[in-house]
């Protein structure tokens, strides 16, 4: 199963020492893409990459480690072979 979330449903913040690993994923900022009133952060974590949409004044910089949280109320699941929506 493949998890799908829109970038605005991913929250990006500083590393939280002692935080719950079940609620956050540690990633590294690869690229900050300014888009006017917002920026897209291209992030790498373990074996996956992510894009998070943040406010233009978000302080992320390339090679910085950040923590991602996901709003699973907006999650969609897909069959990885066919791309068909499961839920």
DSSP file (Angstrom, degrees, kcal/mol; ACC not computed):
  #  RESIDUE AA STRUCTURE BP1 BP2  ACC     N-H-->O    O-->H-N    N-H-->O    O-->H-N    TCO  KAPPA ALPHA  PHI   PSI    X-CA   Y-CA   Z-CA
    1    1 A X              0   0    0      0, 0.0     2,-0.5     0, 0.0    78,-0.2   0.000 360.0 360.0 360.0 141.2    0.0    0.0    0.0
    2    2 A X  E     -A   78   0A   0     76,-2.7    76,-2.5     2,-0.0     2,-0.4  -0.943 360.0-138.5-111.8 131.2    1.2    3.5   -0.8
    3    3 A X  E     -A   77   0A   0     -2,-0.5     2,-0.4    74,-0.2    74,-0.2  -0.723  18.3-164.6 -88.1 134.8    0.3    6.5    1.5
    4    4 A X  E     +A   76   0A   0     72,-3.2    72,-2.2    -2,-0.4     2,-0.3  -0.985  15.2 162.5-124.1 129.9   -0.7    9.7   -0.3
    5    5 A X        -     0   0    0     -2,-0.4     2,-0.1    70,-0.2    70,-0.1  -0.992  37.2-116.9-139.0 144.4   -0.9   13.1    1.4
    6    6 A X    >   -     0   0    0     -2,-0.3     3,-2.3    68,-0.2    47,-0.1  -0.496  34.8-110.5 -75.4 152.3   -1.0   16.6   -0.1
    7    7 A X  G >  S+     0   0    0      1,-0.3     3,-1.5     2,-0.2    46,-1.3   0.813 116.4  61.8 -55.8 -32.2    2.0   18.8    0.8
    8    8 A X  G 3  S+     0   0    0      1,-0.3    -1,-0.3    44,-0.2    44,-0.1   0.587  96.8  60.5 -72.9  -7.1   -0.2   21.1    2.9
    9    9 A X  G <  S+     0   0    0     -3,-2.3    62,-2.6    65,-0.1     2,-0.5   0.188  89.8  83.6-102.4  15.1   -1.1   18.1    5.2
   10   10 A X  E <   -C   70   0B   0     -3,-1.5     2,-0.5    60,-0.2    43,-0.3  -0.983  67.0-155.5-117.3 124.3    2.6   17.7    6.1
   11   11 A X  E     -C   69   0B   0     58,-2.9    58,-2.4    -2,-0.5     2,-0.5  -0.859   6.8-161.4-102.7 133.1    3.9   19.8    9.0
   12   12 A X  E     +C   68   0B   0     -2,-0.5     2,-0.3    56,-0.2    56,-0.2  -0.948  22.3 147.2-118.2 129.7    7.6   20.5    9.1
   13   13 A X  E     -C   67   0B   0     54,-2.4    54,-3.1    -2,-0.5     3,-0.1  -0.884  48.6 -64.7-148.6 179.6    9.5   21.7   12.2
   14   14 A X  E     -C   66   0B   0     -2,-0.3    52,-0.2    52,-0.2    -1,-0.1  -0.249  67.2 -81.9 -66.6 158.7   12.7   21.5   14.1
   15   15 A X        -     0   0    0     50,-0.6     2,-0.7     1,-0.1    -1,-0.1  -0.353  41.1-147.6 -58.7 139.0   13.9   18.2   15.5
   16   16 A X    >   -     0   0    0     -3,-0.1     3,-2.3     4,-0.0    -1,-0.1  -0.885  10.9-139.6-114.0  98.7   12.3   17.5   18.9
   17   17 A X  T 3  S+     0   0    0     -2,-0.7     3,-0.1     1,-0.3     0, 0.0  -0.323  89.3  12.3 -56.8 133.1   14.6   15.5   21.2
   18   18 A X  T 3  S+     0   0    0      1,-0.2    -1,-0.3    -2,-0.0     3,-0.1   0.512  94.2 146.4  78.1   4.2   12.7   12.9   23.0
   19   19 A X    <   -     0   0    0     -3,-2.3     2,-0.5     1,-0.1    -1,-0.2  -0.265  62.0 -87.1 -69.7 161.8    9.7   13.3   20.8
   20   20 A X    >>  -     0   0    0      1,-0.2     3,-1.5    -3,-0.1     4,-0.6  -0.578  29.5-154.1 -72.4 118.1    7.5   10.3   20.0
   21   21 A X  T 34 S+     0   0    0     -2,-0.5     3,-0.3     1,-0.3    -1,-0.2   0.726  93.1  65.0 -65.2 -19.5    8.9    8.5   16.9
   22   22 A X  T 34 S+     0   0    0      1,-0.2    -1,-0.3     3,-0.0    -2,-0.1   0.696 106.9  41.4 -74.0 -17.6    5.4    7.2   16.1
   23   23 A X  T <4 S+     0   0    0     -3,-1.5    47,-0.3     1,-0.1     2,-0.3   0.482 117.9  38.6-108.6  -5.1    4.2   10.7   15.5
   24   24 A X     <  -     0   0    0     -4,-0.6     2,-0.4    -3,-0.3    45,-0.2  -0.973  60.1-145.9-146.2 157.7    7.1   12.2   13.5
   25   25 A X  E     -D   68   0B   0     43,-2.1    43,-2.9    -2,-0.3     2,-0.4  -0.994  21.4-131.8-126.6 129.0    9.6   11.3   10.9
   26   26 A X  E     +D   67   0B   0     -2,-0.4     2,-0.3    41,-0.2    41,-0.2  -0.675  38.4 163.5 -82.6 129.1   13.1   12.7   10.8
   27   27 A X  E     -D   66   0B   0     39,-3.1    39,-2.4    -2,-0.4     2,-0.4  -0.825  33.5-123.0-137.0 173.8   14.2   14.1    7.4
   28   28 A X  E     -DE  65  44B   0     16,-2.4    16,-2.4    -2,-0.3     2,-0.5  -0.984  27.3-119.5-123.5 134.6   16.8   16.3    5.8
   29   29 A X  E     + E   0  43B   0     35,-2.8    34,-3.4    -2,-0.4    14,-0.2  -0.605  32.9 173.3 -72.1 121.4   16.0   19.4    3.7
   30   30 A X  E     +     0   0B   0     12,-3.4     2,-0.3    -2,-0.5    13,-0.2   0.791  65.9   3.8 -95.0 -36.9   17.4   18.8    0.2
   31   31 A X  E     - E   0  42B   0     11,-1.5    11,-2.9    30,-0.1     2,-0.6  -0.990  53.9-149.8-153.5 138.2   15.9   21.9   -1.5
   32   32 A X  E     - E   0  41B   0     -2,-0.3     2,-0.7     9,-0.2     9,-0.2  -0.967  17.7-166.7-109.3 119.0   13.9   25.0   -0.6
   33   33 A X  E     - E   0  40B   0      7,-3.1     7,-2.3    -2,-0.6     2,-0.1  -0.849  10.2-148.9-111.6  95.7   11.8   26.1   -3.5
   34   34 A X  E     + E   0  39B   0     -2,-0.7     5,-0.2     5,-0.2     3,-0.1  -0.413  19.6 175.5 -65.4 135.2   10.3   29.6   -2.9
   35   35 A X        -     0   0    0      3,-2.9     2,-0.8     1,-0.2     3,-0.2  -0.134  52.2 -95.1-132.5  37.0    6.9   30.1   -4.6
   36   36 A X  S    S+     0   0    0      1,-0.2    -1,-0.2    20,-0.1    -2,-0.0  -0.781 112.0  17.2  89.5-111.5    5.9   33.6   -3.5
   37   37 A X  S    S+     0   0    0     -2,-0.8    19,-1.5    -3,-0.1     2,-0.3   0.541 135.6  28.3 -76.0  -6.9    3.6   33.4   -0.4
   38   38 A X  E     - F   0  55B   0     17,-0.3    -3,-2.9    -3,-0.2     2,-0.3  -0.919  68.4-142.3-144.3 168.7    4.8   29.8    0.3
   39   39 A X  E     -EF  34  54B   0     15,-2.8    15,-2.8    -2,-0.3     2,-0.5  -0.967  12.7-134.9-132.3 151.1    7.7   27.5   -0.2
   40   40 A X  E     -EF  33  53B   0     -7,-2.3    -7,-3.1    -2,-0.3     2,-0.6  -0.933  17.0-153.3-104.2 128.1    8.0   23.8   -1.1
   41   41 A X  E     -EF  32  52B   0     11,-3.1    11,-2.2    -2,-0.5     2,-0.6  -0.901   3.4-152.2-100.9 122.3   10.5   21.9    1.0
   42   42 A X  E     -EF  31  51B   0    -11,-2.9   -12,-3.4    -2,-0.6   -11,-1.5  -0.860  25.8-174.1 -93.7 121.7   12.0   18.9   -0.8
   43   43 A X  E     -EF  29  50B   0      7,-3.1     7,-2.6    -2,-0.6     2,-0.4  -0.876  21.2-152.6-125.8 147.4   12.9   16.4    2.0
   44   44 A X  E     +EF  28  49B   0    -16,-2.4   -16,-2.4    -2,-0.3     2,-0.4  -0.978  17.6 171.8-120.2 131.8   14.7   13.1    2.2
   45   45 A X  E >   - F   0  48B   0      3,-3.1     3,-3.0    -2,-0.4     2,-0.2  -0.953  58.3 -54.8-142.8 121.6   13.9   10.6    5.0
   46   46 A X  T 3  S-     0   0    0     -2,-0.4   -19,-0.0     1,-0.3     0, 0.0  -0.297 122.4 -17.8  51.2-108.7   15.2    7.0    5.2
   47   47 A X  T 3  S+     0   0    0     -2,-0.2     2,-0.3    -3,-0.1    -1,-0.3   0.313 126.5  70.9-108.4   7.6   14.1    5.4    1.9
   48   48 A X  E <   -F   45   0B   0     -3,-3.0    -3,-3.1     2,-0.0     2,-0.3  -0.855  62.4-145.0-125.5 157.7   11.5    8.0    0.9
   49   49 A X  E     -F   44   0B   0     -2,-0.3     2,-0.3    -5,-0.2    -5,-0.2  -0.890  18.7-171.0-118.4 156.0   11.3   11.6   -0.3
   50   50 A X  E     -F   43   0B   0     -7,-2.6    -7,-3.1    -2,-0.3     2,-0.4  -0.929  18.1-145.4-140.5 158.6    8.6   14.1    0.6
   51   51 A X  E     -F   42   0B   0     -2,-0.3     2,-0.4    -9,-0.2    -9,-0.2  -0.999  18.4-170.4-126.3 128.3    7.5   17.6   -0.4
   52   52 A X  E     -F   41   0B   0    -11,-2.2   -11,-3.1    -2,-0.4     2,-0.6  -0.953  16.4-140.1-118.0 138.3    6.0   19.9    2.3
   53   53 A X  E     +F   40   0B   0    -46,-1.3     2,-0.3    -2,-0.4   -13,-0.2  -0.873  33.6 167.0 -98.0 123.8    4.3   23.2    1.6
   54   54 A X  E     -F   39   0B   0    -15,-2.8   -15,-2.8    -2,-0.6   -43,-0.0  -0.821  42.3 -77.6-130.7 167.5    5.2   25.8    4.2
   55   55 A X  E >   -F   38   0B   0     -2,-0.3     3,-2.2   -17,-0.2   -17,-0.3  -0.318  46.1-113.0 -62.7 150.5    4.9   29.6    4.7
   56   56 A X  T 3  S+     0   0    0    -19,-1.5   -18,-0.2     1,-0.3    -1,-0.1   0.779 116.6  55.1 -58.5 -28.1    7.4   31.6    2.7
   57   57 A X  T 3  S+     0   0    0    -20,-0.2    -1,-0.3     2,-0.0     2,-0.1   0.297  74.3 133.3 -91.4  11.6    9.1   32.8    5.9
   58   58 A X    <   -     0   0    0     -3,-2.2    -4,-0.1     1,-0.1   -20,-0.0  -0.412  58.9-133.4 -60.6 134.9    9.7   29.2    7.2
   59   59 A X        +     0   0    0     -2,-0.1    -1,-0.1     2,-0.0    -3,-0.1   0.256  55.5 136.2 -82.1  14.5   13.3   29.1    8.4
   60   60 A X        -     0   0    0    -48,-0.1     2,-0.3     4,-0.0     6,-0.0  -0.296  30.2-172.8 -65.6 144.7   14.4   25.8    6.7
   61   61 A X    >   -     0   0    0    -30,-0.0     3,-1.8     4,-0.0   -32,-0.3  -0.966  35.5 -83.6-133.5 150.9   17.7   25.6    5.0
   62   62 A X  T 3  S+     0   0    0     -2,-0.3   -32,-0.2     1,-0.2     3,-0.1  -0.220 113.4  19.8 -55.8 143.7   19.3   22.9    2.8
   63   63 A X  T 3  S+     0   0    0    -34,-3.4    -1,-0.2     1,-0.3     2,-0.2   0.366  92.4 132.7  75.5   0.9   21.0   20.0    4.7
   64   64 A X    <   -     0   0    0     -3,-1.8   -35,-2.8   -35,-0.2     2,-0.4  -0.579  58.0-125.6 -78.2 141.5   19.1   20.9    7.9
   65   65 A X  E     + D   0  28B   0     -2,-0.2   -50,-0.6   -37,-0.2     2,-0.3  -0.761  37.6 172.6 -87.0 132.5   17.5   18.0    9.8
   66   66 A X  E     -CD  14  27B   0    -39,-2.4   -39,-3.1    -2,-0.4     2,-0.4  -0.886  29.2-120.5-135.7 165.9   13.8   18.6   10.4
   67   67 A X  E     -CD  13  26B   0    -54,-3.1   -54,-2.4    -2,-0.3     2,-0.4  -0.916  21.9-152.9-111.6 133.8   10.9   16.6   11.8
   68   68 A X  E     -CD  12  25B   0    -43,-2.9   -43,-2.1    -2,-0.4     2,-0.4  -0.869   7.5-169.8-107.0 139.7    7.7   15.8    9.7
   69   69 A X  E     -C   11   0B   0    -58,-2.4   -58,-2.9    -2,-0.4     2,-0.4  -0.967  14.0-144.1-122.7 145.2    4.3   15.2   11.1
   70   70 A X  E     -C   10   0B   0     -2,-0.4     2,-1.3   -47,-0.3   -60,-0.2  -0.912  10.4-139.7-116.0 133.5    1.4   14.0    9.0
   71   71 A X    >   -     0   0    0    -62,-2.6     3,-1.8    -2,-0.4    -2,-0.0  -0.739  22.4-174.7 -88.4  91.7   -2.3   14.9    9.2
   72   72 A X  G >   +     0   0    0     -2,-1.3     3,-1.2     1,-0.3    -1,-0.2   0.514  69.2  83.3 -72.7  -4.1   -3.7   11.4    8.6
   73   73 A X  G 3  S+     0   0    0      1,-0.2    -1,-0.3   -64,-0.1    -2,-0.0   0.743  98.4  43.1 -65.5 -20.2   -7.2   12.7    8.5
   74   74 A X  G <  S+     0   0    0     -3,-1.8    -1,-0.2   -65,-0.1   -68,-0.2   0.206  88.8 133.8-108.0  13.0   -6.5   13.5    4.8
   75   75 A X    <   -     0   0    0     -3,-1.2     2,-0.3   -70,-0.1   -70,-0.2  -0.358  33.8-168.9 -70.4 141.8   -4.6   10.3    4.0
   76   76 A X  E     -A    4   0A   0    -72,-2.2   -72,-3.2    -2,-0.1     2,-0.4  -0.955   9.4-148.2-123.2 148.1   -5.3    8.4    0.8
   77   77 A X  E     -A    3   0A   0     -2,-0.3     9,-3.7   -74,-0.2    10,-1.1  -0.954  13.9-169.2-121.8 139.8   -4.1    4.9    0.2
   78   78 A X  E     -AB   2  85A   0    -76,-2.5   -76,-2.7    -2,-0.4     2,-0.6  -0.910  30.7-111.9-127.7 150.0   -3.2    3.5   -3.2
   79   79 A X     >  -     0   0    0      5,-2.7     4,-2.9    -2,-0.3     5,-0.2  -0.731  29.1-145.5 -74.5 121.3   -2.3    0.1   -4.7
   80   80 A X  T  4 S+     0   0    0     -2,-0.6    -1,-0.1     1,-0.2     0, 0.0   0.792  93.4  48.7 -65.0 -27.2    1.4    0.5   -5.6
   81   81 A X  T  4 S+     0   0    0      1,-0.1    -1,-0.2     3,-0.1    -2,-0.0   0.919 127.9  19.1 -78.3 -44.4    1.1   -1.7   -8.7
   82   82 A X  T  4 S-     0   0    0      2,-0.1    -2,-0.2     0, 0.0    -1,-0.1   0.680  90.9-129.3-102.0 -20.4   -2.0   -0.2  -10.3
   83   83 A X     <  +     0   0    0     -4,-2.9     2,-0.2     1,-0.3    -3,-0.1   0.506  55.6 151.0  80.5   3.5   -2.2    3.3   -8.7
   84   84 A X        -     0   0    0     -5,-0.2    -5,-2.7     1,-0.1    -1,-0.3  -0.466  52.8-109.5 -71.8 137.8   -5.8    2.6   -7.9
   85   85 A X  B     -B   78   0A   0     -7,-0.2    -7,-0.3    -2,-0.2    -1,-0.1  -0.494  32.2-177.8 -67.7 130.9   -7.2    4.3   -4.8
   86   86 A X              0   0    0     -9,-3.7    -8,-0.2    -2,-0.2    -1,-0.2   0.852 360.0 360.0 -94.5 -48.2   -7.9    1.8   -1.9
   87   87 A X              0   0    0    -10,-1.1    -9,-0.1     0, 0.0    -2,-0.1   0.299 360.0 360.0-132.6 360.0   -9.3    4.2    0.7
